[in-house]
Amino acid sequence: MKAFSSSDDQPRLRADDFRLLRDLVNDHAGLHFDDGSLYLFERRLGERVAALELGGFDEYYKYLRFNARGKAEIEESIERLTTKETYFFRQEYQLRSFANELLPRLAEANRDSGQLTVWSAGCSTGEEAYTVAILIARSGLFQGWNVRVVGSDISRRNVATARRGTYRAASFRTTPPEIRREYFVEEPEGVRVVERIRAMCHFGQLNLLDRTRAALVGRADAVFCRNVLIYFDMRSRKKVIDNLYDRLTPGGFLMLGHSESLLNVSTAFELVHLSEDLVYRKPLAARRWDGSSP
């Protein structure tokens, strides 16, 4: 018997099935959903129950656990549960600190290598990564350098949008007009990032809990992981931060969202006071991710 309501013919999610689904998503991606998220699961995953012609959420859970296509369907469910809003030049005060204080430090520290890598971990649809690339280009400190801005997200759809680099008006709510004129071009399908900025940016799908795949990023001089930790439980936060620590070069910087901190998460970082922000730094004496001394 199908667990559908008589009013809208949509599957109804019982509390016990919700807890099973929530725990499965947590085990796979470390994402935390409280009891108030039942309706979110029902609304966003109900279409999948119907599309797969299943009898209800109990059968959907069994499909995720035991069907040969279950792993792919878990990724589809996470796509639907993790939609979040972002835009260019978000948290401008932190970006000013990055541009005015951190980029000069990184330019000096990496002067001999002529290489710079910045990782946008949890980049959503790519606006943050492109913003960072624009700030690097505008600084004028890295001309002729090998500069990479790496954007990663757990959502394949978000990564595909980031790679396209074309956006609608909502993404530009805090973008200064002069920035929009210089680094974007109007096209019929939207506003596109100019090619010289797109060439700096590289995007890929990544679960931040996956230490092996995180290694594909290489070593980063700075990591933006803003408004991402809030979606994880404490155990997963610690694992994510450990992975980011491993990726950072000694002396590299970690930027979190304004409501996030490493309190009770990690003591491995140094706290750095900037004029408008607080950021975290991997100590210069830290051991490298490969286990050797710096």
MOQUI-V551739 format. One record per residue. N is the residue number from 1. SS is DSSP state (@ for helix, = for strand, . for the rest). Layout:
# MOQUI-V551739
N|SS + N|SS
This chain:
# MOQUI-V551739
1|. + 2|. + 3|. + 4|= + 5|. + 6|. + 7|. + 8|. + 9|. + 10|. + 11|= + 12|. + 13|. + 14|. + 15|@ + 16|@ + 17|@ + 18|@ + 19|@ + 20|@ + 21|@ + 22|@ + 23|@ + 24|@ + 25|@ + 26|@ + 27|@ + 28|@ + 29|@ + 30|. + 31|= + 32|. + 33|. + 34|. + 35|@ + 36|@ + 37|@ + 38|@ + 39|@ + 40|@ + 41|@ + 42|@ + 43|@ + 44|@ + 45|@ + 46|@ + 47|@ + 48|@ + 49|@ + 50|@ + 51|@ + 52|. + 53|. + 54|. + 55|. + 56|. + 57|@ + 58|@ + 59|@ + 60|@ + 61|@ + 62|@ + 63|@ + 64|@ + 65|@ + 66|@ + 67|. + 68|. + 69|. + 70|@ + 71|@ + 72|@ + 73|@ + 74|@ + 75|@ + 76|@ + 77|@ + 78|@ + 79|@ + 80|@ + 81|@ + 82|. + 83|. + 84|. + 85|. + 86|. + 87|. + 88|. + 89|. + 90|. + 91|. + 92|@ + 93|@ + 94|@ + 95|@ + 96|@ + 97|@ + 98|@ + 99|@ + 100|@ + 101|@ + 102|@ + 103|@ + 104|@ + 105|@ + 106|@ + 107|@ + 108|@ + 109|@ + 110|. + 111|. + 112|. + 113|. + 114|. + 115|= + 116|= + 117|= + 118|= + 119|= + 120|= + 121|= + 122|. + 123|. + 124|. + 125|. + 126|. + 127|@ + 128|@ + 129|@ + 130|@ + 131|@ + 132|@ + 133|@ + 134|@ + 135|@ + 136|@ + 137|@ + 138|@ + 139|@ + 140|. + 141|. + 142|. + 143|. + 144|. + 145|. + 146|= + 147|= + 148|= + 149|= + 150|= + 151|= + 152|= + 153|= + 154|. + 155|. + 156|@ + 157|@ + 158|@ + 159|@ + 160|@ + 161|@ + 162|@ + 163|@ + 164|@ + 165|. + 166|= + 167|= + 168|. + 169|@ + 170|@ + 171|@ + 172|@ + 173|. + 174|. + 175|. + 176|. + 177|@ + 178|@ + 179|@ + 180|@ + 181|@ + 182|@ + 183|@ + 184|= + 185|= + 186|= + 187|= + 188|. + 189|. + 190|= + 191|= + 192|= + 193|= + 194|. + 195|@ + 196|@ + 197|@ + 198|@ + 199|. + 200|. + 201|= + 202|= + 203|= + 204|= + 205|= + 206|. + 207|. + 208|. + 209|. + 210|. + 211|@ + 212|@ + 213|@ + 214|@ + 215|@ + 216|@ + 217|@ + 218|. + 219|. + 220|= + 221|= + 222|= + 223|= + 224|= + 225|= + 226|. + 227|. + 228|. + 229|@ + 230|@ + 231|@ + 232|= + 233|. + 234|@ + 235|@ + 236|@ + 237|@ + 238|@ + 239|@ + 240|@ + 241|@ + 242|@ + 243|@ + 244|@ + 245|@ + 246|@ + 247|@ + 248|= + 249|= + 250|= + 251|= + 252|= + 253|= + 254|= + 255|= + 256|= + 257|. + 258|. + 259|. + 260|. + 261|. + 262|. + 263|. + 264|. + 265|. + 266|. + 267|. + 268|. + 269|= + 270|= + 271|= + 272|= + 273|= + 274|. + 275|. + 276|. + 277|. + 278|= + 279|= + 280|= + 281|= + 282|= + 283|. + 284|. + 285|. + 286|. + 287|. + 288|. + 289|. + 290|. + 291|. + 292|. + 293|. + 294|.
